[in-house]
Amino acid sequence: MNALLIGLLAVAVVLAVIRLLRGPTDADRVVAFDLLSACGIAACALAAAITGRVLYLDVALGVAVVAFVGTLAWARAVEKRGGRRG
């Protein structure tokens, strides 16, 4: 079961990276960044479930806060630029 979850998480990361690199708009890149951060949070939660150490949940919470602030900053920058392509 853990191998299946790790595999699905890896597929989600690969697809998010493709969307982050290809765009085509800035909004697509912001959503891809948000998906990558969610994958990071899921990876921390999965590590906590596999190892039984709750420390990984604290790390997941920190990643979530940083990702939220990063998404807000990036969205504000996109809004100021007008959401142009490329």
N, C-alpha and C positions, 0 to 999 in steps of 0.2 A: 504494500500500500504506500509506503514512504517513497519507494522508487517511482511509482506512478505520479505522486504529487510533485516530486522533484522534476520529473520529466515535463509535466504540464507547466510548471513554473518556468522552466527553461524555454519552452515554446513561447510562452507569453513574453518573456524578456526579449527573445529574438524578434518577435513581431513588433514589439514596442520600439526596439532599436531601429528596425527598418523604417517604421513610420517617423521616428525622430529624424533620421537622415534624409528621407525622401520628401517629407512635408506633405503636400505642396505649399500649405499656408502656415503662418506662424501659429495659428490656433491649433492646427494638427500637432505641431511640435510641443505645445504646452500640454495637450492631452496625453501625448506619448510620454512626456516627462512625468506626468502625474501617474500614469500606468507603471512606469519603471519604479517610482517610489512605492507604489502599492505592492509591486513584486518584491521589493526589498523588505517591506514590512511583513509580507507573507513568508518570506524566507526566514526572517527572524522568528516568527511564530512557529514555523515548521521545525526550526532548530531547537526551539524550546520544547516542542512536543516529542522530538526524537530523543533528546538528551535528558529531558526531565529537569533542566536547569531554568529557573524563572528569570535569571539574569538576561536572557535573550529577549524576554518580554519588555524589560526596561529599555533595552537597545531599540526595540521596535517602536516604543513610545517616543524615544528621542528622534528616530528617523521620521516618524509621522509629523512631529512638530516642525522639524527642519524642512521637510517636503512641503508642508502647508505654507510656510513662509516663502519658500522658493517659488511655489506655484503662484502665490499672490504677486510676488515681485515680477515674475516673468509675464504674467497676465497684464500687469500695469504697464510694463515696457511695450508689450504688443499693442495695447490700447493707445499709448502715446504715439507709436509709429503708424498707427492706422491699420494694422493687421495685413500689411502688404505681403505679396507672394515673395518667396525666396529669401 
